[in-house]
Amino acid sequence: MRTLFIQKVVFGISILSALMAFGQMPPVNKNATKEAKALLEYIYALDGRILSGQHSYNHEPKRYYDRAQEISGKYPAVWGTDFYWSGSEDPGEGVVQEAIRKHNEGAIITLMWHVGKPTDDAPFPWKKSVQGEISDTEWKELITPGTSLHKRWLAQVDHIAKNLKKLQEANIPVLWRPYHEMNGVWFWWGDKKGTEGFSKLWKQLFKRLVEYHKLNNLLWVWNANGPRDIPEDEAFDYKDYYPGHEYVDILATDVYHSDYEQKDYKQLLALAEGKPIALGEVGTLPKVNVLKAQPQWSWFMVWSNWLETANSEDQVRDVYNYEKTIDRENIGLQE
């Protein structure tokens, strides 16, 4: 593995320089755990291969992951779910326990956070809170330390940190993709351009989790949506919401309706400047000809029931049987 080589690099040459010689960058968290470092190194080394992935809702965390195996005969390499709190009970402990099980089974873990507005208390109604509106005045207060709304936001972050710490204690690295689809218009954190917009929120979250909570097992996945110009359902150019390379390990995007536009792929690659890119969520799976034309995707993750509603079983098998697709049994992280 490249790690062994790096350990033998002649003295005077930094680890950073050695990684850059291979076209790699270390985790943006300088204190990243050895497991997080190894996972990022592995993702850099995929070299045109793609990890299969499947999301499952947190109230049925195995359902669609197992269904992918039933259809394809192979377990996805990446298992994902969500900390979204929609019912009477906090799902966090269940998410943590299932993540530990899936890690022990050999899967790579990715977690997301559909969180409600900081003005609201849990549980969070989908339309009213997660997709609710936040005024310009509220936004300014949210990103201003010391204000009452900023303190409510801190409480949200501190709550989720308790769950993430349990995974760190279990030595589990996490592909962490909070506040996703920020270039779209449908979430309260969405479509906030400029230095005082989404970028500020992302940096605040990074600093709270990394510097305050000392969460070193996270790889930071900045996950936008594929650009589109549908009236009142727009997703704008990636660059206007990007917080900078020093806060992002991997850049991802979401594509739901087979619109795997080559121009959007190239736009994300250009923004990444050598950092890995991924398909954070997909509805309809990319066909093999798309994967051949877009070989730099590190993984795809099908969104829960879209596995069945947007894909035929033949489509699923075609992608899983593609020679460049990696399933759980063939991850090879320990090689």
ABEGO torsion letter per residue (X at the ends): XAAAAAAABBBGBBAAAAAAAAGBBBBABAABBAAAAAAAAAAAAAGGBBBBBBBBBAABAAAAAAAAAAAAGBBBABBBBBABBABABBAAAAAAAAAAAAAAAGBBBBBBBBBBBAABBOBBBAAAAAABBBBAAAAAAAABBGBAAAAAAAAAAAAAAAAAAAAAAAGBBBBBBBGBGAABAABAABGBBEAABAAAAAAAAAAAAAAAAGBAABBBBBBBBBBBABBGABBBBAAAABAEAAABABBBBBBAAGBBBAAAAAAAAAAAGGBBBBBABBBBBBBAAAAAABAABABBBBBEAAAAAABBAAAAAAAAABAABBBAAAAGAAX
